[in-house]
Amino acid sequence: QVQVVESGGGLVQPGGSLRLSCAASSTIFTITKMDWYRQAPGKQRELVVPTGGSTDHADSVKGRIIISRDVAKNTVNLQMNNLQPEGKEVYYCSAAIGKYPDLFHFWGQGTQVTVSA
């Protein structure tokens, strides 16, 4: 099993910032990669920032996010700046095991982010 724990969500005003943190641990598996996803009500879960690059991530956060990973510690943090009102979204951290392309994902419980005045 892999344990994934997120923290740092909450209510923030438009234009504000939030930092999400995630830590994964396992006594059995080696974690291959970690990523952040987000999900709005009624929509599919989408990748926020892919591993190793800054392309193909959610349009609404392009240019306003900084992701930092510590492979040795199995942590991944997401700094989001100049947040815009998009309602309530839940951010999920993923820790994947296995080899590409056959990865299996373990998920955290999710942390809610609400941008509202």
C-alpha positions in Angstrom: 0.0 0.0 0.0 0.9 3.6 -0.5 -0.3 6.4 1.8 -0.9 9.8 0.2 -1.6 12.8 2.4 -2.5 16.3 1.1 -2.8 19.5 3.0 -3.0 23.2 2.4 -6.4 23.8 0.8 -9.0 26.3 1.9 -10.7 29.5 1.0 -8.8 32.2 -0.7 -9.8 35.5 -2.2 -9.4 36.2 -5.9 -5.8 37.2 -6.6 -4.6 35.3 -3.6 -2.2 32.4 -3.3 -2.3 28.9 -1.9 0.3 26.3 -1.3 -0.7 22.6 -1.4 1.6 20.0 0.0 1.6 16.2 -0.5 3.6 13.5 1.0 3.6 9.8 0.0 5.0 6.8 1.9 5.2 3.1 1.4 7.0 0.3 3.1 6.5 -2.0 0.1 6.6 -0.1 -3.1 8.9 2.4 -4.8 7.0 5.4 -6.0 7.6 6.2 -9.6 6.1 9.6 -9.9 3.8 12.1 -8.1 1.4 14.6 -9.6 -1.3 17.0 -8.7 -4.8 16.7 -10.3 -7.8 18.8 -9.8 -11.5 18.2 -10.2 -14.4 20.6 -10.4 -18.0 19.5 -9.7 -19.4 17.5 -12.5 -16.1 17.5 -14.4 -13.4 14.9 -15.0 -10.3 15.0 -12.9 -7.5 16.7 -14.8 -3.7 16.9 -14.5 -2.5 20.2 -13.2 1.2 19.9 -14.1 2.9 16.9 -15.8 6.1 15.5 -14.5 9.2 17.1 -15.9 7.5 19.9 -17.9 5.2 22.9 -17.9 3.0 22.0 -20.9 -0.3 20.4 -21.2 -1.6 21.5 -17.8 -4.9 23.1 -17.0 -5.3 26.3 -18.9 -6.7 28.1 -16.0 -3.4 27.8 -14.0 -0.9 28.3 -16.8 1.8 30.7 -15.8 0.5 30.9 -12.2 1.7 27.8 -10.7 5.0 26.5 -9.4 5.4 22.8 -8.7 8.2 21.4 -6.7 9.1 17.8 -6.3 11.5 16.0 -3.9 11.9 12.5 -5.3 14.0 11.3 -2.4 11.4 12.4 0.1 8.3 11.5 -2.0 6.8 14.9 -1.7 5.3 17.3 -4.2 4.1 20.8 -3.6 2.0 23.1 -5.6 2.2 26.9 -5.3 -0.7 28.6 -6.9 -0.7 32.4 -7.4 -3.2 34.9 -8.6 -6.0 32.4 -8.2 -9.2 33.2 -10.1 -12.8 32.5 -9.0 -13.7 29.0 -10.4 -15.9 27.8 -7.7 -15.0 24.9 -5.4 -12.5 22.5 -6.7 -10.8 19.5 -5.1 -7.2 18.9 -5.6 -5.9 15.4 -5.5 -2.3 14.2 -5.1 -1.3 11.0 -7.0 1.5 8.7 -6.2 2.1 6.1 -8.9 4.0 2.9 -8.8 5.2 0.6 -11.6 6.9 1.2 -14.9 5.7 3.3 -17.8 3.3 3.1 -19.3 1.7 0.6 -16.8 1.4 2.8 -13.8 -0.9 2.3 -10.9 -2.1 5.4 -9.0 -2.8 5.8 -5.4 -4.7 8.9 -4.4 -5.0 11.1 -1.5 -8.3 12.1 0.1 -8.3 15.4 -1.7 -8.1 19.0 -0.4 -10.7 21.6 -1.4 -9.8 24.9 -2.8 -12.4 27.7 -3.0 -11.6 31.0 -4.6 -14.2 33.5 -3.7 -14.6 37.0 -2.5 
